[in-house]
Amino acid sequence: MSSGGFASQNGAGGSHANGPLQNPVGVFPCNQRFMAPPQPGFINTLPSKGPPPAGPSLYSSSSRPQPSPVGTLNHSSYSQHPQQPINHSSYSQHPQQPINHSSYSQHPQQPVWSHAGSHVSPVPPVMHRSGTSAPPVLLNTVQPRAPSVNTAALTAPPALNVMAPPQTFGPPLPPPAVGPPLPPPPAAVRGTPPPAHSDGVFPALPGQMQRPLASSYPSLQPVYQNVSGMQTQMQMQTQLYPQLSPSLASLSLQSQPPEALRVINLLQERSLLPAGSVPPPVPCLPQDLQKLSCSPEVFRCTLTSIPQTQSLLNKAKLPLGLLLHPFKDLSQLPVVTSSNIVRCRSCRTYINPFVTFLDARRWKCNLCHRVNDVPEEFMYNPVSRLYGAPHKRPEVQNATIEFIAPSEYMLRPPQPAVYLFILDVSHNAVETGYLDVFCQTLLESLDSLPGDTRTKIGFITFDSTIHFYNLQEGLSQPQMLIVSDIDDVFLPTPDSLLVNLSESKELVQDLLASLPQMFGQTMETQSALGPALQAAFKLLSPTGGRMSVFQTQLPTIGIGALKPREEPSHRANAKCGLCLWKLTIDLSSPPEGCISRYSAGSVYFYPSYHKQHSPPQTERLQKDLKRYLTRKIGFEAVMRIRCTKGLSIHTFHGNFFVRSTDLLSLANVNPDAGFAVQMSIEENLLDLQTVSFQAALLYTSSKGERRIRVHTLCLPVVTSLSDIFAGADVQAITALLASMAVDRCVTASLSDARDSLINAAIDTLASYRSSVLTVPQPGLLTPACLRLLPLYILALLKHKAFRTSGGRLDERVFAMFQLKQQPLAFLLMMVHPGLYRVDQLTDEGALNINDRMIPQPRALQLSVEKLSRDAAFLMDCGTVMYLWVGRNCSPVFLTQVLGADSYADVPLNMIQLPELDTAQSSRLRAFVDWLRERRPFHAVLHVIRDESPLKTEFMQNMIEDLSESALSYYEFLLHLQQQISK
């Protein structure tokens, strides 16, 4: 795989030799250099292609004819909604000062993140058309006419069940001998499924019809031949649901109920939260296509009904974008082995459930509409073991599928899994005690590292010098090799620093057991992180791999040495993925966060970490590190996103390196990473009833296999604003707005990002009121599907990433990292916590999972008025949980759940629920464990009382209440109403 740029410069810094250390490892100072000439760095620039973004006033508003591109600032976009103060200073000032748009037209990879005027870091890649701006966004009360729908033109396979169990499909059987076609089977046996097999292929599913051979293949699929019957059902649905336009009702063979468009006055209705999780909207597609639709946990769109034109999208003032979780851990994933992966000859789309088979020998691409031939070997169906039914193959029956890639998908043989750990061993690092936790956790996880017999591992430690470790098989003990010349780093023994884990396992175990003691008495306070990263890059360049950096202080010497807010000096390379573990230090200054961003890595942050003084942080580090070491991983990955002709990608959000307008380079890919994509409509979708999006992830597994995971999403095209609003996904919209606001924070200012979030809510509700509602009504009105949008916007404004007061800068920056890299489900946990009453848990309505009853208490509003001193409440904030115990809580709960005789006996620093043999204890622990199991990171539990120091943090998450720096929910609604009424 080709790599992204990695530019480096020699920085100033003196050399320093370590004094003798008391350790069992042989120490060899290195005076000779074995170093190849340095390769010149290069940086990939983003081609200037792609239309301007569509959507709400986060980056545009109806009051200006030429809005600024994404990533730029034009304060005039807020002129239609002046933020007048409502008993609060956060809405009082809105200077009207434009930014020079030309500075973003070429998309150079320039650092633009500024803090205190001296240190800046690069921002994530941003894509938009060079030198162009978004079209005007205008409010219009005239709705376009809905054209009639030709349902026979819908491109889809026949209605078949999705094959659930994960299997591997072997190579197809040879086709039958050439001869006259066989006659179709008798009608009595035509629908009989074939018997199950045990040779590694799926058995036929009950109810699947066995199609005769190609000579009798119909010109259209049977599910779409009965057009008259479908039209009758469409007419009935239009009569039953008058709120839906004819275009949406015609597509809705199993339509969304009119609940999505029920008008809600937010100033009158308070109970808006559902009892459980918020369900994603179901696209209004025919029932057979809905069965084949991609899981919303993996692939979803902010609008489940796509506007026919860009102007229609602009009127809706809703963002159009995709949320992806492409490498998610899946319990059911069909895997196909084939020497010929069927793809469109024109746009290279992978064959999927939403293509159209014109006959048994031809299929029509659902993205570019080209007609392609069906390869001969694709005629064999490994499911039914019949020949001549390509539409029943697993590739055409599953919206998510994985292929074992043949050799043409490889630029070189698959490389082994390589893990390199770079550890801070300065005095400050040793004092925190993190080395003990790291070494112990890695020792316990060595056998669980993803990989095979070729897996390699290596270690680098650093303080003012760089320490390498020779772990070559045959040595009696590890050898430490010290390089003190940090201005020109070299590898002392390149062939023995990355070793085969299975062959050198005992030496690795010896090193991990001795590392904490080796540096236990060090007084070295300097940190040469930059040279250590240079050495790691040289070590991993030939093969690629994952480097994990543990750091406890700012780098102070060598390349990358920092004074506050200094400009970073190097970028990531597309072969090596960097995951950064930061303990106790300022996260806003170091450049490594940018390296992990461009190399598809991750950032972990543990403020004020100390093994003895902060047990909750120690517990969290242990759990997070365990998950990190043992989770699935893909190497040398690239991801391409394709869409139907007429749509285009505008901006990517997440951790990656952009290779082209639709191709992302991911040095590593992990199942906990999410991505967001802003889309726009380049050409009117006049002749289309549906559009499709496809994400293809090509990666090397830890077992050395080249694999392709493909996700395909199909959505209907609509022609009216009411249809667009009916299909709005409020959670996906919130996640996309959060990523856009983080970019606005980086390129403009925090206050500008906050204003843009508020204006997004104002413009959306104003568009609904003026263009969708037919009868004027008083109040703040919204469709039921968007009833939570103002609440989620307020939650973002009070989130650590965007709040105006309180909190440290590094905590704000880490919160922004999380908003950009977390999948949708985990992001929403952090934005809008869950609040539950837990002192009266029962088994009524409980889930039964593996013979374990999981109580399901109702989610409560995040307001103090929902609390009671006579009860106990659990707040789930994603990375942390709070169990608040009221002063007058039942003594039974205190005794049977907390093991305390009275309220005063509840410890102030309690972080574990005791395992008591009582029904109440079992129910609460089961509920907490179930919540934790649903996320990839560990959530520390804090039991708090009124006197607890953590009560302030608990109360800050009461989003609906008035705070020092933000309005209450009701005041925020009044503010929105005031702005909409102007």
N, C-alpha and C positions, 0 to 999 in steps of 0.2 A: 504494500500500500504506500502511496506517496504521502508525504508528511507535510504538516503545516510548518510555519516558520519558527525558528528559535534563534533569536538574535541575542548576542551576548557581548559584553565589553569587559575589559579588564578594569577592575576598580582599584582605588587606592587602598592600601592596607599593608601593614608590616607583617613579617613572618615571625613566628614564635614557636619555640620548641617546648614540648611538654617536659615537665620534670618526671622523675621516676615514679611509677605507680605501683602500689602493692596489689598485684593480681597474678593469677596463675597462667596468664596468657603470655606467650613469648612476644616481646616488643622489638620491632626491627625498624629503626629510622631509615627512611628511604632517601638516598642521595642521587640515585640514577633515575633517569626518566625513560619510560618506554611509552612514547606518546606519538601518535600520528599527527601530521600537520592539521591544524584546525580547519574545519570546513566552513566556508562562508555561510552565514545565516541568510535566510530569506523569509519573506513574509507573503502569504497569499492575500491578495486583495479581492474584495467582493466585486463581481461584475456589476455594472450599473444597469441592472435590469429589474423590472417589477413595477407594478403600478402603485399608486398611493394607497394608503390604508382606507378601509371603510369603517363606519361605525360611529360611535358616539362622540361627544365633544371632548373626550379625553385628549384628542389631538385636533379637533376641529369643532366649529360651532356654526350655527346658521347665520351669524351676523357678519361673516366676512366672506368675500368672494374667492380668496386664495389662501386657504389654511396652510400652515406650515407642515412639512413632512414630519414623520415620526422621528423622535429624537431631537427636535428643535422646539423652540419656544416662541410663541407669538401671543402676547398677553391680550391682544385685541380679540382673541377667540372667546374671551370671557365677557365681552362688552354687553352681550345680551342678558347676562345674568350677573349684574354687579353684586358682589358679596357684601351686603350691608350688615353691619353688626347687629346681632340679636343678643344683647347682654353678654357679649363675648368678644374678645379682641381678635380671635383667630379669623374672623370674617371681615375685618375692618379695612384692610389695606390691599389694594390690587393695582399696582403700578402698571401703566400701559406702555411697556417698553418692548419693542420687537428685538429679535435676535437675527443676525445675519444668516439667512438660510444657506447661502452658498458654501459655508464652511462644512456642510455635511453632504455636499453633492457627490463627491468622489469616493466617499467611504474609506478613507485611509485608515489604517489600523493605528490611530493615534490615541494616546492616553488623554482622557477628558474628565476623569473623575477627580475633582479638586476638593481638598480639605485644608483649610487654614492657609490656602494660597501657596503651598510649597510642595506638597506631595500629591501626585495624581496617579491614578491607575487606569488601565484600559477598561472600557465597557464591553459588554457582550456584543457580538456582531449584530449589526442592524442592516436590514435590506430594504431599499426602496428605489424607485426609478431616479436616476441621476438627473438633476436639474428640473424635476417636475414637482407638482404639488397636488394635493388631494382635490377632487372636484368640490364645488360648493355644496354645502349641506343645507338644504332649505326645508322649512316646514311647509307642508302642502296638505290642504284638507281634501283635495280631490284624489280619490282612489282610482287606480287604473282598472280598466275592464278585465275581468277574468276570462281568458279564452277557454273554449271547450277542451276537454282532455281526451286524447285518443289513448285509451288504456291498452289497446292492442299493441301500441308502440313501446310499451314498457319493456325494458331489457332486463329479463330476469330468467332464472332457471325454473324448472317445475317445482312444485311444492313438495319438498322432501324433508325428512327429519334430519337434524344435525347429528352427525356421528359423535358420540360423547367420549368413549374411552380412548386414551392416548395409545396409538399404535404406530408401528413402523411398516411402511409399505415397501415390499421388495420390488425387484425389476419385473416388468410385465411379462406374461407368457407370450410366446410367439403367436402371430395372427394365424388364423386357419388357412388351409391351403386355398389357392385361388380357384374359384369355381362359381357356379351360379349361386345366387343368394338363397338362403334357407327360407322356407315359408314361415310366416308368423305362427307362433304357438296357438293352440286352441284357446278360445275365450275362457274356458273353464279353468285353465291353468295359467293364463297370462299374468294374473295378479298374485300368483303364489310365490312367496320369497324362497330363494335357494337355501339349502341347509347351511348351518354355521360351519366354519372351518377353524382349524387350529394351527395354521401355517403362517401366522404373523400378519394376516390381513383381517379387515373388518368382516364380520358376517353381515349378510343382508339384513336390513331393518324390516320389521313387520310393516306390511302395508305398502311396500315399495313395488311398483309395477315393473315387470321385466319387459323392456321395449324390444320389439323385433329388430332385425338387422337393418343396415343402412338403407336398403332398397325400399323399405316401408316407413322410413322416418318422416314424420309430418313436417310441413314447411314452417309451422309455428308450434310452440310448445302447447300441450293440451290445456294448461292452466289459463292461457290467454286466448283460446279459440272461442269460448262461449262469451262473446262480447255483449250480446244482448242481455244475458243474465246479469253481467256485471253492471251494465248501464242501469238496469232496473234497480239494483241494490244501491247504486249511487244516488238515484233520484230519491229513494226512500231516506237515505242518510241526510240529503240536503233538506228534506222536509222536517226530519227529526231534530236537526241541529241548525236552526236558521242563523246562529251566530257565526257559523263557518261559511266562508265564501264557497261558491260552486267548485273552484279549482281545488281547494283543500278537501272538501267533502267528497269529491270524486275520487281522490286518491285514498280516502280513508275507508278501506274495507273493514278495518277494525279501528275506527277513528278514536282520537282522544275525545273524551266527553267534553261538553261545553264548559265544564268547570274551569278549564284553562283560561277562558275568556270571561268568566264571571267577574263583574265589576265590584271592586272592594274599595271602600273609603277607609284609608289607613288611619284617619283621625278618629274613627269610631270603633274599629276592630283592633283589639289588642292581642287576642289569642291566635297568632299567625303560625306558630311553630307546629309542625306535625308531631304526633306522639313518638314516632321513631325518626329514622333518617329521612332526608328529603329525596323522594324518588326522582330519577332523571326522566324527562319527557320522552315519550315513545314516538318515533317518527311516523308520520301518517303515510304508511306504505301498505300495499296489499299484504294480507296475512302471511302468504308464503314467503315474501321478502323479509317480513319482520322476523320470522323464525331463523332466517339466515343472517340477520344483522349482526354487526360486530358488537361485542360487549361494551357498554359505556364505561366500564372500569378501565378499558384499554384505549378506546378511541371514541371521542365524542366531539360534537360541534356546539358552538354557542347558540346556533340557530338550527333547529331540526327541520325547518322549512326554509329553503334557500330562495331569496328574492330573485326574480327573473332578470332584473336590471340593477345596475349600480345606483341609479337615481332613486329607485324604490328602497334600496338599502339605506341610502342617505336620509330619506324621509323618516325611516324607522328610528334612526339615531341609536342603533344597536350594533355592537361590534361583531364582526364575522371572523371567527377563528376556530382553531382545532386545539384540543387538549389530548396529548398522547402519553401513554404509559407503556412504551413499546416492548420492554423486556420484563414485564411484570411476571412474577411467579404464577404459573397457571397449573391447576390440578388436572386439567384436561387439554391436551395440545396434540392434535394429529401431526404426525411426522411422516413425510413422504420421501422415499428414496427413488430417484429416477435419473436416468442418464440424459434425459431431454426435458428440461423445465419449460413448459409452454408459456410463451409470452407474445405480446403483440409485436408484429414486425416493425410498426411505425413508432409507437411511443414507449415500447418495452414494458408495458403493464403486464403483471402476472395474471394469468387466467384466474377468475374468481367467481363467486356465486351470482354476480350481477351482469355478466356478459350475456349475450343472446346467441343461441345456437340456431342458425338459419336452417341447417339440416345437420345430418350426422358428420358431415365433412367440412363445415364452415362455421365459424363463430365470429361475432361482431364485438369489437372492443367497446367497453362501456365508458372509456375516457376519451379516445380520439375517434371512435366510430368506424375504424377501419375493419374490413372483413378479412379474416385470416383463415388459413387452412388448418384443419385438425391433423396433427401428426399421426402416423399410422399406429405407433405404440400407445398413443393416448386413447385409441379406440377400445383398448382393453380396460375393463373396470375391475380393480382389485377388490372392491367391496362385494360385488355380486359374482365375480369371476366369469363375467359374460363379455362378449365382444360386441361392439357396436352401440354402446351407451355412454358416450363421453360426458354427457351432462350429469351422470351419477357418480363420477369420480370424486374422491375426497377434496380435490382442489376446487371443485365447483359446488361443494356442499358445506364448506366451512369458511367463514369470513376471516378467521385467524388460523393460519397453518404455517408449518415450518418444513423447509426443504433441506435435505442433505445435498450440499452444492457439489456439482461435478468439477473437474479440474479447470474448466474454462473460467471459473469464478475465482481463481487463485492467481495472484501475481508471483507468488513463491509458495513453497510448501508450508503448511500451517506450523507456526512456531510453538514451542512449549509454553506453558504458563510460567511466568517469571515474576517473583515477588521480591522487591528490594525495600528494605526498611532503613530510613535515615533518622537517627535519634540524637536529640540534644542531650549532651552529658555535661553541660556547664554546671557550676555550683548551684545556680538557681533551679535548674532542672532536677538535680539530685535531691535538693531540699524538698521539692514537692512530693517526692515518692512515686512519681508516675512510672519510673523504670521498673519498680517491683510489680506494679499492676500489669504493665505491658508484657514483661518477660513471663510472668505466671500465666497470663491469658493465652499468649502465643504457644507456650509449652503445652497447654491443654488442648490447643486447636491444631497442632501440627498435622495430625492424622486426618483432619477435616478440611484442610485447605483444598479448594477445587483444583483438580489437575490429574495427572496420570504418572506413570513411571518416569516421564521426562521432566517433571516439574523442577524448577530451579529456585534457589533462594540466596539472598545475600544481605549483608549488613554494612552500614556506614555510620559511624558516630562522629560527632564534631563538638568542639568548643572553640578554642583559638586555632586549632589545627584539625586536620582531617585524619580519621583513623579507619583503615580498611582491615578486613579480617579474612585471612587465608583459611578456608575450611576444606581444603582438598582432601579427598579420601586417602587414607594412609598415614596422616599425621596423628601424633599421639595427643595433641591438644591444639586448640585454635591459635593462630599466630596473628598478633596485631601489627599492622604496618602503618607507620605514621608519616604523613606528608605535611611538612611544615611550610612549604612554599605555597601559600594560598593564592598568590598573585598569578601563578601559572600551574594550575592543578594538572596532575597526570595520574595514571593508573599504575601502581607499582608492579602488580602481577595480574594482567588482565584476564588470564585464563583460569585463575583459581579464586576469583572473588565472587563469582556466581557459580554455585555448585549444585549438583543433583541432590535433591532433598532426600531421596530414598538411600542413596549411597553414602551421604555424609550426615545422616540424621543424628548419630551420637555426638558428633562434633558440634552440630547446631544446638543440641540440648545442653552440652557443656557450656557453650558460650552464653546461652540465655540464663543458665543457672548462676554464672559468675559475673555477668555485666553489672548488676546493682552494686556488688561489693568492689568491683574494679575501680569505680569512680566515687566511692563513698566518701573519700577524704579530699577530693579535689577542691581547690580554691580558685580555679580558673573561672572568670566571670565573662569572658568574651564569647561572642557567637559568630562563627564563620559560616552561616547558613548558605550564602550565595556560592562560595566555592564548593560546598558539599553538594549542592544541586548540580553544579557543573560536572562534578565527578560522577554523580549518579546518571546524568544524561549520557556521558561518554560510555558508561558501563552498560546501559540499556539500549543504546542506539542500534546495535546489530540485530537484536531480536524483538525489541519492544517489551512491554510488560507494565507492571503497576508499581509505582514508588509511593510509599507511605511516609510522610514527614511528620515527626513529632517535635513540637517547638514550644518553648516556654518563655522566650524573650525576643526582643527585636534583634535582627542581625546587626552587629556592631562593627565588624571588620571585613575586609575583602570585598569582592564584587557584591553589589546589592546591599552594602551597609547602609543603614538608615539613620538619618536624623528625622525628626518628625515630618511626615508627609513628603518625603523625597520621592522623586520620580523613579518608578521601577526600571530595571535595566535588562530584563529578559522576559521572553514569552515562552509559551509552551510549545512542545513538539508533538506532532500528531501520532507518534509511535508510543510515547510514554505517557501514561495517565497518572496524574498526581493527586493523591488524597491527603488533605492537610488536617492534622490534628493539632489544635492550638489550645494551650493550657495557660491561663492566667494573663495573657498578654493582650496588647491593643491590636484588635483585628483590623482596624481601619487603615493601618499604615503599610504592612508588608505586601510585597508584590505577589506572594505565593498564591493568594486568593485568586488573582488574575490568571496565574498559571493553571490552577485547577479548573478554572472556568473554561479556558480555551482547550484544555486536554480532556474534557468530559470527566473531571474528577469531582470530589466532594469536599466540603469544609465542615469540620466538627469544632465546636467551641465550648470550652469549660471554664468560665470565668472564676477567678479566685480559687483555682483548684489546689487542694492539698489533701494528701491521703489521710492524714489524721484529723485535720480540722474541718474537713467538708465531706463527711461520709456519704451524703446524697450524690455529690459529684463523682465520688469514687465508684459507687454502685452504677451510676449511669455510664461512666467510662468503661467499666467491665462489660456491661451488657451490650453497649454499642460496639465495642471492639470485637466481641464474640460474634455478633451478627456480621460485621464488616469482614472478618476473616473467613467466615464459612459460607457466605451467601454466594449465589451463582455469579459468574463473571464472564464477559465476552471480551476478546482482545481484537485489535486491528479492525474495528467496526466502522462501517459507513451506513448512513441512513438517508434514503431518498424518499421524498414525498411527492406523489403525483396527484393530479386532479383533472377533472373533466375539462375539455377544451372550452375556454371562455372564462375560467377561474384562474387565478394566479396567486402565488405566495408573495407576501410582502415583507414580513418580519418574523424571525425566529426568536424564541426566548428559551433560555436554559444554559447548560454547560456543554460546549461543543466548539469546533472550529469550522467555519463556513468554507467549503471547497468550491461551490458554485451556487447558482440561484436556488437550487432545490436539493443540494447534496451537503450533508453534514458529516464531518470527520469526528469519530468518537474513538480515541485511543483505547479507552475501556468503556464498557457499558455494563450497568448493574441494574438489578430489578427494582431498585428504590429511586430511580431517576425519572423525572417527568419533563416534558417539553410542551411548549405552547407555540402556536403558529398563527399569525395574523394573515387573513386572506382578503382578496378583493376581487371584484367582478370586472374583467377587462372587456368582455364582449357580452352582449345581451344573450340570455339563454332562451331565445324565443321558441325554438323547436324542440326543447327538451322537457321531458316530464320528470326526470330524475338526474342527479349528478352524483359522482362518486369521488372518493378520496382514497388513496392507497399509500400506506407507509411500508417500505421494505427495508429491513435491517439485516445487513450482511455482516457476519462476525465469525470469529474463530472461537470455538468452545474451549473450555479448559481441558477437554480430552483430545484436542488437536483436530477437531472436525470443522470444516467450513460449512456454515449453516446460513439459511435465509429465513427470517421470520417475516411473514406478510400479514398485514391487517388491512381490510377493505371496508369502507363505510359508504353506504348509499342513502341519499336523502332526497325528498321530493322538491320540485321547483314550484313556487307559488307566485301569484300575481297581485296579491292585495296585502295591505298592511295588517289587517286582522289576522290573516294566515301567518304572517311573520311573527306577530306577537304571541299567537297561540302556541307556536313551537319554540319559544325562547327558553333556554336552559339557564336559569338564574345562577346556579352554582358555577357553571362553566364561564358565564359572563363575568362573574366576580373574580375568578382566577385569572382570566385574561386581563381584566382591568388592573389587577394587582401587579402583574408583570409589566404592563405598560406604565403604571405609575412609578415603579422602581426605575425604569429607564428615564422617566421624566425627572425623577430625583437626581439622577446622575448627570443628565445633560443640562438641567436647569436649576431647580432648587426644590427644597422640601415643601415650601409654601405653594409653589406652582403645582407640584404633584397633588397636594391636598385639594387645591382649587379644581384641578382637572377631574378628580374623583367626584367631587360634589356636582360639577357641571354635567358629568356623565349621567347621574341620576336625574338632574333637572331636565336635560334634553330628552331623555327617554320618556319620562312621564308627561312632558309637554307634548311630545309627538303623539303619544297615545291619546291624550285628551283632545287634541285639535284634529287629528286625522282618523281616529278609529271610532271614538264615541259619537253616536248619532244624536243623542239627547243630552243637552248640557245638564250637568248635575253639580251641586256644591261639594266642596271637600277636596281632599287629595286622593285622586282616583287612580287605580292601577288594575290591570288584569290579574286574576288569581295566580297565574304562573309567575308573575314578577312581584308578588306581594312582599317577598323577602329582600328585594334589591336595596331599598333604602336602609334596612337593618344591616345588611352585609357591607354597604358602603360606610356606614357609621362605624362598624366593627373594624374596617380597614383604617379609618381615620384614627381610631384609638389603639391600633396595633403598634407594637414597638417600632416597626419600620417607619411609621408616618406620624406618630404622636409628636406634639410640639414641645412638651415639657417632661422632665423626668427621664431617667435612664441614661446609660453611658453610650458614647458614640460607637464603641465596638459592638455593643449589644444591638444597636440599630442596624449596623452593617451586616451582622450575622443574620438578623431577621430578614434583611433584604435578600441575602443569599438563599435563605430557606424559601422565600416566596418565589424565587426564580427556578429552583431546582426540585421542589417537592411535587409529586403527583397531586392531582386534584383532591382526592379523598383526604390526604394527610394535610394539605394546605388548609382546607376548611376547618379541620380540628384546631389549628393554631389561630385562625382568624375569628371564628365564632365558637367558643368553648361550649361543651355540654354541661348542663346543671341538672342534677337528679337528687330527689329526696331518697335517702337510703336507710333510715331508721325503721321503716315499716315494709321492708321487702317481703314479697310473698312469691309463691310459685304460680300464681295466676297469670296466664299469658307468657310464661317462661319458655325459653328455647331449650330443647333437649338435644345437646350435642355430645355424642359419645357417652350416653347415659349420664350426662351431667346437666343438671337443671341450671339455666342461666336466667336470673330475673331480668325483666325488661321494664324498669321504671320509666315513667313519662318524662320527656325533656321539658324543662321549665324555662321561663323567660329569665334572662340575665339581669335581674333587678333585685335590689335589697328587699323589696316588698314581698318577694317570694320566699325569703328566709324566715325562719321562726326559731326563737330561742328554745322551743320545746322539741326541736328535731335536729337531725344531722343531714348534711348535704355534701354530695361529691361533685366536684367541678373537674372536668376533663379538658385540659388545655393543650393536648397533643404531646408535648415533651415533659409535662409536669401535671400532677393531679393534686388537688387539695380536698381533704376531708374536713369540713368545718363542723364543729360540734357546738351546738347551742348551750348556753349556760344552764338552762333548765331541761336539758335532754334527759330522756328516760333513764333511770338507773339500770333498768334491764339491759338497754343497749350498751351503756358504759361497761357493765359487768360482762355480758355475754359476747361482745364484739371487741372491745378495747382492753378488756381485762383490768379495768380500773374500778375501784370501789366508789369513787366519787369524781365529780368534775375536776376538782383540784388535783386529783391524782393522775390525770392524763398528762404525760410528759410533753413539754414544749417542743422537743426536737424529735418526736416520734415519726419514723419513716417506714415502719413495717406494721402490718396488721398481724397480731398474734394468731396462731393456729389453735383455735379453741374448739372443743367438741360440742358446739351448739349449732342449732339450725340457722340463727341469724348470722353467726360468724361465717358459716359455710356459704350462705347466699351472698354476702357482701364480698368475700374473697373470690368467689366464682365470677361475680360481675366485674370486679377490678381486673382479674386475670383475663377475662374475655375481652375487655376493652384494650388491654395491652397487646393481646395476640393479634389484633387487627392492624397493627402498625409495625414498621421495620425498626423503629427506634424505641429506646426504653423510656418510659415515663416514670419518674420518681414520684412517690406518694408522700405528701406531707400532711400529718394530722395536726390541725391548728385549733386553737381556742381564741377567745377574745383578746387574751394577753399576748398571743403569739406575734413575733416580729414579722411573720409572713402574712399576717392578716391584710396588710396594705396591698400586697401583690394580689391577694385573693379578691379584694374589693375593686382593684383596677380593672378586673375582667368583667365587672358588672356593666356591660356595654350600654344598657338602656338607662342608666342613671347619670345624673349630672356629675361631671368631674371638674378638676381645676382647669383643665385645658380644652375641654370639649363639651358640647351641648348634650343634654339628655336626648333620648330617642324622640320623645314627643316634641321637644323644642326643635330638633332637627327636621321633623316632619313639617312643623310650622314654617321653618325657613324655606324648605322646598316649595311649599304651597305659595309662599310670598313671591318667590322668584318666578314660578310658573304663571302666576296671575298678572305679572307685569306686561 
